[in-house]
Amino acid sequence: MLRERPTRIPAGGIRRRAVTLRIGTRGSALALAQCGDVAELITERTGIATELVPVTTHGDVSQASLSSLGGTGVFASALREALLGGACDIVVHSMKDLPTAAYPGLIVAAVPEREDARDALCARDGLTLDELPLDARVGTGSPRRAAQLLAHRPDLVVVDIRGNVDTRLGFVSSGELDAVVLAVAGLTRLGRTEAITEIFELDTWPTAAAQGALAIEALETLDPAGEDDVARAVRAINDADAFVAAHAERSVLAGLEAGCSAPVGASAQVGEDTLRLTASVYAGDGSSAVSDDAVAMFSKPIDVSDPTELDGAGLDARIAVAGRTGFDLAASLLSAGAPGLADRP
């Protein structure tokens, strides 16, 4: 099972205490905004001073499509190397961009409270998806969103686009495109929600695994119970439900052996004692899909007033359940023909 955090103190001891906690991030406006939120939260809850360390990634400098670059994982590697090289103490990723395979020497140490996981249409003249004219041009860089658009409206002309949020919105305001599909989370973090003309609900439009969630990555030598600044920071900002839900969704991807840009949607809801997980795999042209869901029970509720529950055995037990549930759901999708769908154009 894929494990995103250790269940015991790993060998290597406690990380040095940082005078100022250095947080690695991509240099895009969205990445800086979400990393800034994390930095503010750390200082607010712990008093630890922080410093943002922008890192340029291959995905930021290339204008090729994400699928041709190997998926959104191209944004993660430079950040991870900066962390391993000592340029920063932790790094912040958009979790949906993080490959599901473990990275040697690193762990996902925390997931802060999750932002809205849904997708949004940003269209000209306030139009909804159903109101767009015949053969409307809609932009997205996501194969999953492209498949969902075509499943709902086969007449649409889906245009592969790159660029930051403002660049993509500019395609609409300039008239080059009739609409674009973007994550509500990114629009919210950048204060661009006024551009939204329709929000798609997760029960009919599942989004990328861990969309809206941030992953805080640290060295695997981190002592989760330690009192150095890194350990205190990740404990202070970790949200147990967000961690469990994101891990369940990512485990579906791992079980399918699908990349983070594959036409797969997944959505998890964590209750007091239950985990509900749904997932869909789409044909690239939107002509068909396979969907399934699963429900799992937790052995006992997490006592949020007990730090050892949030960061120790209580959370680890839930993460284990989430992982098993995600892999089981992936197996069900595979048996229903999901590989053939995902491999189709």
C-alpha positions in Angstrom: 0.0 0.0 0.0 1.2 3.5 -0.8 2.0 5.3 2.4 2.3 9.1 2.4 3.6 9.4 6.0 5.6 7.2 8.4 3.8 5.3 11.2 6.8 5.5 13.4 9.9 7.7 14.0 12.2 7.0 11.1 15.9 6.5 11.4 18.0 9.6 11.1 17.0 11.6 14.1 15.4 15.0 14.4 15.9 17.7 11.7 17.8 20.7 12.7 15.9 23.6 14.2 15.4 26.3 11.6 15.9 29.9 12.6 13.4 30.9 9.9 11.4 28.1 8.3 12.2 28.1 4.5 9.2 27.0 2.4 9.9 25.9 -1.2 7.3 26.8 -3.8 6.8 27.2 -7.5 7.0 30.8 -8.6 3.6 31.1 -10.2 1.0 33.6 -8.8 -1.2 30.7 -7.6 1.7 28.7 -6.1 2.9 31.8 -4.2 -0.6 32.6 -3.0 -1.2 29.2 -1.6 2.3 28.9 -0.1 1.8 32.3 1.4 -1.4 31.0 3.1 0.5 28.1 4.5 3.3 30.4 5.8 0.8 32.7 7.5 -1.0 29.7 9.1 2.3 28.3 10.4 3.3 31.7 12.0 -0.2 32.2 13.3 -0.4 28.8 15.0 3.2 28.4 16.2 5.0 31.8 16.1 7.6 30.4 13.8 9.0 32.9 11.2 8.8 31.8 7.6 10.5 32.6 4.3 9.2 31.6 0.8 11.8 30.1 -1.5 10.6 30.2 -5.2 11.8 27.4 -7.4 11.5 27.3 -11.2 10.3 23.9 -12.5 10.5 22.4 -16.0 6.7 22.6 -16.2 6.9 26.4 -15.7 9.3 27.1 -18.5 8.0 24.7 -21.1 5.0 25.6 -23.2 4.3 22.0 -24.3 1.1 20.3 -23.3 1.1 18.7 -19.9 0.4 15.3 -21.4 3.4 15.5 -23.7 5.6 16.5 -20.7 4.5 13.5 -18.8 1.7 15.0 -16.7 1.7 17.5 -13.9 4.4 15.7 -12.1 6.8 17.9 -14.0 6.1 20.6 -11.4 7.2 18.5 -8.5 10.7 17.3 -9.3 12.6 20.6 -9.0 10.9 21.4 -5.7 11.8 17.9 -4.3 15.4 18.3 -5.4 15.6 21.7 -3.7 14.3 20.1 -0.5 16.7 17.2 -0.7 19.6 19.6 -1.5 18.9 21.7 1.6 17.6 24.9 -0.1 14.4 24.7 1.9 13.0 23.0 5.0 9.6 22.0 3.5 7.9 22.4 0.2 4.3 23.1 -0.7 2.7 21.3 -3.7 -0.8 21.4 -5.2 -1.5 17.8 -4.2 -3.3 17.0 -7.5 0.0 17.7 -9.2 2.0 15.3 -7.1 2.8 11.8 -8.5 1.4 9.0 -6.4 4.7 7.0 -6.3 6.8 7.5 -3.2 9.8 9.7 -3.7 13.1 8.5 -2.0 14.0 10.5 1.0 10.8 12.4 1.3 7.3 12.1 2.9 4.0 14.0 2.7 4.1 15.2 6.3 0.9 17.3 6.3 -2.2 18.3 4.4 -3.8 21.6 5.5 -7.6 22.2 5.5 -8.8 21.5 1.9 -10.2 24.2 -0.3 -13.2 23.6 -2.6 -12.5 20.5 -4.7 -15.0 21.3 -7.5 -14.4 22.5 -11.1 -15.9 25.7 -12.5 -16.8 27.0 -15.9 -15.7 30.6 -16.7 -17.6 31.6 -19.8 -18.3 34.7 -21.8 -21.5 36.6 -21.1 -22.3 34.6 -18.0 -23.2 31.4 -19.9 -23.5 28.0 -18.3 -22.2 24.8 -20.0 -25.7 24.0 -21.4 -26.1 27.6 -22.7 -22.9 27.7 -24.7 -23.6 27.9 -28.4 -23.2 24.9 -30.8 -19.5 24.2 -31.5 -18.4 26.5 -28.7 -14.6 26.6 -28.1 -13.8 25.6 -24.5 -10.2 25.5 -23.2 -8.6 23.2 -20.7 -5.2 21.5 -20.2 -6.7 18.5 -18.5 -7.6 15.3 -20.4 -10.1 14.5 -17.6 -11.9 17.8 -18.0 -11.8 17.4 -21.8 -13.4 14.0 -21.5 -16.1 15.3 -19.2 -16.9 18.3 -21.4 -17.3 16.0 -24.5 -19.4 13.5 -22.5 -21.8 16.3 -21.7 -21.6 18.2 -25.0 -20.1 16.2 -27.9 -20.4 19.2 -30.1 -17.9 21.3 -28.2 -14.5 22.1 -29.6 -12.1 21.4 -26.7 -8.9 23.4 -27.0 -5.7 22.3 -25.2 -4.3 25.4 -23.4 -1.5 26.2 -21.0 -0.8 29.2 -18.8 -1.6 30.6 -15.4 -5.1 31.4 -14.3 -5.1 35.0 -15.6 -3.7 33.8 -18.9 -6.5 31.3 -19.3 -9.2 33.7 -18.3 -7.7 36.1 -20.8 -8.5 33.6 -23.6 -12.2 34.2 -22.8 -12.1 38.0 -22.3 -10.2 38.3 -25.7 -12.8 36.2 -27.5 -10.4 33.5 -28.5 -12.4 31.0 -26.5 -16.0 30.9 -25.3 -15.1 29.4 -22.0 -12.4 27.7 -19.9 -12.7 25.2 -17.1 -10.6 25.9 -13.9 -10.5 24.7 -10.4 -12.6 26.6 -7.9 -9.7 26.3 -5.4 -7.3 28.2 -7.6 -9.8 30.9 -8.5 -10.6 31.3 -4.8 -7.0 31.6 -3.7 -6.3 34.2 -6.3 -9.5 36.2 -5.7 -10.9 35.5 -9.2 -14.3 33.9 -8.2 -16.2 36.6 -10.1 -15.2 34.9 -13.3 -17.1 31.8 -12.4 -20.4 31.3 -14.4 -21.1 27.7 -13.3 -19.8 25.3 -10.6 -19.9 21.5 -11.4 -21.0 19.3 -8.5 -18.8 16.4 -7.5 -21.5 13.7 -7.8 -21.8 14.3 -11.5 -18.4 15.9 -12.2 -15.7 14.2 -10.0 -12.4 16.1 -10.1 -8.7 15.2 -10.0 -7.6 13.2 -7.1 -6.7 15.6 -4.2 -7.8 18.7 -6.1 -8.1 21.6 -3.7 -5.7 20.0 -1.3 -2.1 21.1 -0.6 0.7 18.6 0.2 3.5 19.6 2.6 6.5 17.5 1.9 9.5 17.1 4.2 12.5 14.9 4.7 11.7 11.3 5.7 14.1 11.8 8.7 11.5 14.2 10.2 10.5 13.1 13.7 6.7 13.6 13.7 6.7 13.9 17.5 9.7 16.2 17.6 10.0 19.8 18.9 12.1 21.3 16.1 10.4 23.9 13.9 9.6 21.6 11.0 7.8 19.1 13.2 5.9 21.7 15.1 4.9 23.5 11.9 3.6 20.4 10.1 1.7 19.3 13.2 0.1 22.7 13.6 -1.3 22.9 10.0 -2.3 19.3 9.4 -6.0 18.5 8.9 -6.8 14.9 9.5 -9.9 14.7 7.3 -8.2 16.4 4.4 -5.2 14.0 4.7 -7.4 10.9 4.7 -9.7 12.1 1.8 -6.8 13.1 -0.4 -5.0 9.8 0.3 -8.0 7.8 -0.6 -8.4 9.6 -3.9 -4.7 9.3 -4.7 -4.8 5.6 -3.9 -7.4 5.1 -6.7 -4.9 6.6 -9.1 -2.1 4.5 -7.7 -4.2 1.3 -8.0 -5.0 2.2 -11.6 -1.4 2.9 -12.3 -2.6 6.2 -13.8 -0.7 9.5 -13.8 -2.0 12.6 -12.2 -3.2 14.0 -15.6 -5.1 10.8 -16.6 -8.8 11.1 -17.4 -9.8 9.9 -13.9 -12.0 11.7 -11.4 -12.2 10.8 -7.7 -14.0 12.2 -4.7 -13.9 11.2 -1.0 -16.0 12.3 1.9 -14.8 11.6 5.5 -17.3 11.3 8.2 -17.0 10.6 11.9 -16.7 6.8 11.4 -17.0 6.4 7.6 -15.2 7.0 4.3 -17.2 7.3 1.1 -15.2 7.2 -2.1 -16.4 7.5 -5.7 -14.3 7.4 -8.9 -14.8 7.5 -12.7 -12.5 6.6 -15.6 -13.3 8.3 -18.9 -12.6 7.5 -22.5 -10.5 10.4 -23.8 -13.2 11.4 -26.3 -15.9 11.4 -23.6 -17.9 8.6 -25.4 -18.0 6.3 -22.4 -17.0 6.0 -18.7 -16.8 3.5 -15.9 -17.8 4.6 -12.4 -18.0 2.9 -9.0 -18.0 3.8 -5.3 -17.1 2.3 -2.0 -17.8 2.8 1.7 -15.4 1.9 4.5 -15.8 2.1 8.3 -13.1 3.5 10.6 -12.5 1.5 13.8 -13.1 4.6 16.0 -13.5 8.4 15.7 -10.4 10.6 16.0 -10.3 12.7 19.2 -9.4 16.0 17.6 -8.4 17.4 21.1 -5.7 14.8 21.4 -2.6 15.6 19.3 -1.4 12.0 19.4 -4.6 11.0 17.6 -4.2 13.6 14.9 -0.5 12.9 14.2 0.0 9.4 15.5 -1.7 6.0 15.5 -5.2 7.3 15.1 -4.5 9.1 11.9 -2.3 6.4 10.6 -5.0 3.8 11.0 -7.4 6.0 9.0 -4.8 6.5 6.3 -4.4 2.7 6.1 -8.2 2.3 5.6 -8.2 5.0 3.0 -5.4 3.4 1.1 -7.0 -0.1 1.1 -10.3 1.4 0.0 -8.8 3.3 -2.9 -6.9 0.3 -4.1 -10.0 -1.9 -3.8 -12.0 0.6 -5.8 -9.3 0.8 -8.5 -9.4 -3.0 -8.8 -13.2 -2.8 -9.3 -12.8 -0.2 -12.0 -10.1 -2.3 -13.7 -12.3 -5.3 -13.7 -15.1 -3.2 -15.3 -12.8 -2.3 -18.2 -11.3 1.0 -17.1 -7.8 0.4 -18.7 -9.3 0.2 -22.1 -11.2 3.5 -21.5 -8.2 5.3 -20.2 -6.0 4.2 -23.1 -8.4 5.3 -25.8 -7.8 8.7 -27.5 
